[in-house]
Amino acid sequence: MKKIFLLALILTYFGVQGQSSQSAFKTGEWLKFRMHYGFLNASYATLQVNSATLDNKSVYHVVGHGETTGVASWFFKVDDTYESYFDKHDGKPYRFVRKINEGGYTKDVEINFDYNAFNAELNDKKNKKKLNFTLENNIQDLISAFYFLRNNYKTEDLEVGKAITLKMLYDDDGIFNFKLRYLGLEVLNTKYGKVECLKFRPLVQSGRVFKEQESLSLWVSNDDNRIPIRIKADLAVGAIKADLDGYNGLKHQFKIIMD
């Protein structure tokens, strides 16, 4: 169950097609996800939106945290924290933090974005090394991308079967193109009732973790919040599913289909 929290975060990206007329989130929003591995409740993950000041700028500070619980933690202990500081107006990231402990495998990484120098510095604190990357237009980090895309697409412009690309900077991969294919509308039965969702399929590299390139599926609420409702992935061994398990502080009413 290594990287299960990372899986939950990296899958929460969806199509970008022009500026939305209103913000999809606000300070105080809190999302909780419950992940299952087979019959086990494998872990919980949360995302919390805060306000902060960074270098005299008013920014959003989002903290993501995930950990294994119960029986799953006996087999593989995960305790991951991700943080992003990004602009309240255009969503560009200023700082990204990743601190993880996955079964004894640890990372402690910080990325600082300097737009005046067109440079991003990655500080690998564990290994005491630094890397520099040339900034490209509309670059995002792992967390800021989620919130940037929630504010920057129009549902009516999405085309079934069309893949969308977003440039991201991530410590393990450097700058890369993250691709996402829109599959259409689907209604899911959830603990809250029926929810109409936009369904997507991220295109990931097959290998040690994922079963094949298109083994992931993501469902996002088709309302003004645009929050992830369900994530499913076929892994090299078994499958994992994450469901929205709690929320608070949504900016807009959560749309439930009434029978």
C-alpha positions as CSV (number, residue, x, y, z in Angstrom):
1,M,0.0,0.0,0.0
2,K,3.0,2.2,-0.5
3,K,2.2,5.7,-1.9
4,I,-1.6,5.4,-1.3
5,F,-1.8,9.0,-0.1
6,L,0.2,10.2,-3.1
7,L,-2.2,8.2,-5.3
8,A,-5.2,10.0,-3.8
9,L,-3.7,13.4,-4.4
10,I,-2.2,13.0,-7.9
11,L,-5.5,11.7,-9.2
12,T,-7.4,14.8,-8.3
13,Y,-6.6,16.6,-11.5
14,F,-9.2,17.4,-14.1
15,G,-9.6,19.3,-17.4
16,V,-8.6,22.9,-17.9
17,Q,-10.4,24.9,-20.6
18,G,-10.5,28.6,-19.8
19,Q,-11.2,30.7,-16.7
20,S,-14.2,29.8,-14.5
21,S,-16.6,32.6,-13.6
22,Q,-16.3,31.9,-9.9
23,S,-13.9,30.3,-7.4
24,A,-14.6,26.7,-6.6
25,F,-13.3,26.8,-3.1
26,K,-12.5,29.1,-0.1
27,T,-10.4,29.2,3.0
28,G,-11.7,26.6,5.5
29,E,-12.6,23.9,3.0
30,W,-11.8,20.4,4.4
31,L,-12.0,17.2,2.5
32,K,-11.6,13.7,3.9
33,F,-11.1,10.5,1.9
34,R,-11.3,6.9,3.0
35,M,-9.2,4.4,1.1
36,H,-9.9,0.7,0.8
37,Y,-7.4,-2.0,-0.2
38,G,-9.5,-5.1,-0.8
39,F,-11.7,-5.6,2.2
40,L,-9.4,-3.5,4.4
41,N,-9.9,0.2,5.3
42,A,-6.3,1.0,4.3
43,S,-6.0,4.7,5.2
44,Y,-7.5,8.1,5.5
45,A,-6.4,11.3,3.7
46,T,-7.4,14.9,4.3
47,L,-7.0,18.2,2.5
48,Q,-7.3,21.5,4.4
49,V,-7.4,25.0,2.9
50,N,-5.9,27.8,5.1
51,S,-4.8,31.4,4.6
52,A,-1.2,32.5,5.2
53,T,1.3,35.2,4.5
54,L,4.5,34.2,2.6
55,D,7.1,36.9,1.7
56,N,4.5,39.6,2.4
57,K,2.0,37.9,0.0
58,S,-1.4,36.7,1.1
59,V,-1.6,33.1,-0.1
60,Y,-3.5,29.9,0.3
61,H,-1.8,27.3,2.4
62,V,-3.1,23.8,1.7
63,V,-2.1,20.9,4.0
64,G,-2.6,17.3,2.9
65,H,-2.1,14.5,5.3
66,G,-2.5,10.7,4.9
67,E,-1.8,7.7,7.1
68,T,-2.7,4.0,7.3
69,T,-5.1,2.9,10.0
70,G,-6.2,-0.3,11.8
71,V,-5.0,-3.6,10.5
72,A,-3.4,-2.1,7.4
73,S,-0.9,-0.2,9.5
74,W,0.3,-3.5,11.0
75,F,1.5,-4.5,7.5
76,F,2.7,-1.2,6.2
77,K,2.9,2.1,8.1
78,V,2.3,5.3,6.1
79,D,2.5,8.8,7.5
80,D,2.6,11.5,4.7
81,T,2.3,15.3,4.7
82,Y,2.2,17.5,1.7
83,E,1.9,21.3,1.7
84,S,1.5,24.0,-0.9
85,Y,1.6,27.8,-0.7
86,F,0.0,29.3,-3.8
87,D,-1.3,32.7,-5.1
88,K,-4.9,33.5,-4.2
89,H,-5.5,35.2,-7.6
90,D,-3.8,33.2,-10.3
91,G,-3.0,30.0,-8.5
92,K,0.8,29.9,-9.2
93,P,2.7,28.0,-6.5
94,Y,5.4,29.7,-4.3
95,R,6.4,26.8,-2.1
96,F,5.8,23.0,-2.0
97,V,6.7,20.7,0.9
98,R,6.7,16.9,1.0
99,K,7.5,15.0,4.2
100,I,6.7,11.2,4.0
101,N,7.4,8.0,5.9
102,E,6.2,5.0,4.0
103,G,7.3,1.8,5.7
104,G,10.6,3.4,6.7
105,Y,11.1,5.0,3.3
106,T,11.4,8.7,4.0
107,K,11.6,12.0,2.1
108,D,11.9,15.6,3.2
109,V,11.7,17.9,0.2
110,E,11.0,21.6,-0.2
111,I,10.6,23.4,-3.6
112,N,10.7,27.2,-3.8
113,F,9.5,29.0,-6.9
114,D,11.3,32.3,-7.9
115,Y,9.4,33.8,-10.8
116,N,11.7,36.8,-11.1
117,A,14.6,34.5,-11.7
118,F,12.5,32.0,-13.7
119,N,13.9,29.3,-11.4
120,A,12.6,26.7,-9.0
121,E,15.0,25.3,-6.4
122,L,14.4,21.8,-5.0
123,N,16.0,21.3,-1.6
124,D,16.3,17.6,-0.8
125,K,16.9,17.9,3.0
126,K,17.4,14.2,3.7
127,N,20.1,13.8,1.1
128,K,21.5,17.3,1.5
129,K,21.4,18.2,-2.2
130,K,19.8,20.9,-4.2
131,L,18.5,20.9,-7.8
132,N,17.4,23.9,-10.0
133,F,14.7,23.9,-12.7
134,T,13.9,26.5,-15.3
135,L,10.3,27.6,-14.8
136,E,7.9,27.2,-17.6
137,N,4.5,28.9,-18.2
138,N,1.6,27.7,-16.0
139,I,3.8,25.3,-13.9
140,Q,2.1,23.7,-10.9
141,D,3.2,21.6,-8.0
142,L,1.4,18.4,-6.9
143,I,-1.1,20.2,-4.6
144,S,-1.6,23.6,-6.2
145,A,-2.5,21.8,-9.5
146,F,-5.7,20.4,-7.9
147,Y,-6.9,23.9,-6.8
148,F,-5.7,25.6,-10.0
149,L,-7.7,23.3,-12.2
150,R,-10.9,23.5,-10.1
151,N,-10.9,27.2,-10.9
152,N,-9.8,27.0,-14.5
153,Y,-12.1,24.9,-16.7
154,K,-15.6,24.9,-18.2
155,T,-17.5,21.7,-18.1
156,E,-19.2,22.5,-21.5
157,D,-15.8,22.7,-23.2
158,L,-14.7,19.2,-22.2
159,E,-14.8,16.7,-25.1
160,V,-15.3,13.0,-24.5
161,G,-12.1,11.1,-25.3
162,K,-9.9,14.2,-25.4
163,A,-6.8,14.2,-23.3
164,I,-5.7,17.4,-21.4
165,T,-2.1,18.1,-20.4
166,L,-0.8,20.1,-17.5
167,K,2.9,20.9,-16.7
168,M,3.9,19.9,-13.2
169,L,7.1,20.0,-11.1
170,Y,7.5,17.1,-8.8
171,D,10.6,16.1,-6.8
172,D,10.9,12.6,-8.2
173,D,10.3,13.4,-11.8
174,G,11.2,17.1,-12.4
175,I,9.0,18.9,-14.9
176,F,6.7,16.6,-16.7
177,N,3.4,16.6,-18.6
178,F,0.5,15.1,-16.7
179,K,-2.3,13.9,-19.0
180,L,-5.9,13.3,-18.3
181,R,-8.7,11.9,-20.6
182,Y,-12.3,12.9,-20.1
183,L,-14.7,10.0,-20.4
184,G,-18.1,11.7,-19.9
185,L,-20.8,11.9,-17.2
186,E,-21.7,9.1,-14.7
187,V,-23.9,9.0,-11.6
188,L,-22.4,7.4,-8.5
189,N,-24.1,6.0,-5.4
190,T,-22.3,7.5,-2.4
191,K,-22.9,7.7,1.4
192,Y,-24.5,11.1,0.7
193,G,-26.8,9.9,-2.1
194,K,-26.5,9.9,-5.8
195,V,-24.0,12.4,-7.3
196,E,-23.5,13.3,-10.9
197,C,-19.8,13.2,-11.8
198,L,-17.4,14.0,-14.5
199,K,-15.3,10.9,-15.1
200,F,-11.6,11.0,-16.1
201,R,-8.8,8.7,-16.7
202,P,-5.3,9.9,-15.9
203,L,-2.6,8.4,-18.1
204,V,0.1,7.0,-15.9
205,Q,3.3,5.1,-16.6
206,S,3.0,1.4,-16.1
207,G,5.5,-0.4,-14.1
208,R,6.2,-1.3,-10.5
209,V,3.1,0.3,-8.9
210,F,0.4,0.5,-11.6
211,K,-1.0,-2.4,-13.6
212,E,-1.2,-0.6,-16.9
213,Q,-1.1,2.9,-18.4
214,E,-4.8,3.4,-18.1
215,S,-5.5,1.6,-14.8
216,L,-6.8,4.7,-12.9
217,S,-10.2,6.3,-12.9
218,L,-11.4,9.5,-11.2
219,W,-14.9,10.9,-10.6
220,V,-15.4,14.6,-9.9
221,S,-18.6,16.2,-8.7
222,N,-20.4,18.0,-11.6
223,D,-21.2,21.1,-9.6
224,D,-19.5,24.4,-8.7
225,N,-17.3,22.7,-6.1
226,R,-15.7,20.2,-8.5
227,I,-14.4,17.9,-5.7
228,P,-13.2,14.3,-6.2
229,I,-15.9,11.8,-5.2
230,R,-14.2,8.5,-6.0
231,I,-10.8,7.2,-7.2
232,K,-10.1,3.7,-8.4
233,A,-6.8,2.1,-9.4
234,D,-5.8,-1.4,-10.4
235,L,-2.3,-2.0,-8.9
236,A,0.3,-4.6,-9.8
237,V,-1.2,-6.6,-6.9
238,G,-4.9,-6.0,-6.1
239,A,-6.8,-2.8,-6.4
240,I,-7.4,0.3,-4.3
241,K,-10.5,2.6,-4.0
242,A,-10.8,6.0,-2.3
243,D,-14.2,7.6,-1.6
244,L,-15.1,11.0,-0.2
245,D,-15.9,10.3,3.4
246,G,-16.3,13.8,4.9
247,Y,-16.3,17.5,4.0
248,N,-16.7,20.9,5.6
249,G,-16.5,24.5,4.5
250,L,-17.5,24.0,0.8
251,K,-18.0,27.3,-1.0
252,H,-21.0,26.1,-2.9
253,Q,-23.9,23.7,-2.1
254,F,-23.0,20.0,-2.7
255,K,-25.3,18.8,-5.4
256,I,-27.1,15.6,-4.6
257,I,-29.6,14.0,-7.0
258,M,-33.0,13.6,-5.4
259,D,-35.0,10.6,-6.5
